[in-house]
Amino acid sequence: MLNCYVHSDRESVGACVGCGKFICQECCTEVNGKVYCKSCIQNKLNEQEEGGKDWLLALLLSIFLGGLGIHRFYVGKIGTGILQLITFGGCGIWALIDIILIATGKFTDSNGNLLQKR
């Protein structure tokens, strides 16, 4: 087993989901069954405090430009945005599914955060 990247004399309990570094029991924080180091959990909290991507803007982008995948670029999902762009939103089906997911509040940004209703 590998040792903690902070405390080199301690055995790690797992790898941080955010950065991949191995961490000991003292350094880890578990959230929804996932292990994070203190640095990554602080970054995640800061992102939530700053607010995620706007739900209404994502919904409007998906309705009017969903076939081009612009809403996916907006939330940071660049790879799938490119796929939607070259497939015209999966011939409209994928774009329609995204509209439904955004409208029902189930769509997340590239960090896994739900879109913020303001």
Secondary structure as GFF3:
##gff-version 3
##sequence-region A 1 118
A	DSSP	beta_strand	14	15	.	.	.	ID=ss1
A	DSSP	beta_strand	22	23	.	.	.	ID=ss2
A	DSSP	beta_strand	28	31	.	.	.	ID=ss3
A	DSSP	beta_strand	34	37	.	.	.	ID=ss4
A	DSSP	alpha_helix	38	50	.	.	.	ID=ss5
A	DSSP	alpha_helix	55	65	.	.	.	ID=ss6
A	DSSP	three_ten_helix	66	68	.	.	.	ID=ss7
A	DSSP	alpha_helix	70	74	.	.	.	ID=ss8
A	DSSP	alpha_helix	78	91	.	.	.	ID=ss9
A	DSSP	alpha_helix	93	103	.	.	.	ID=ss10
###
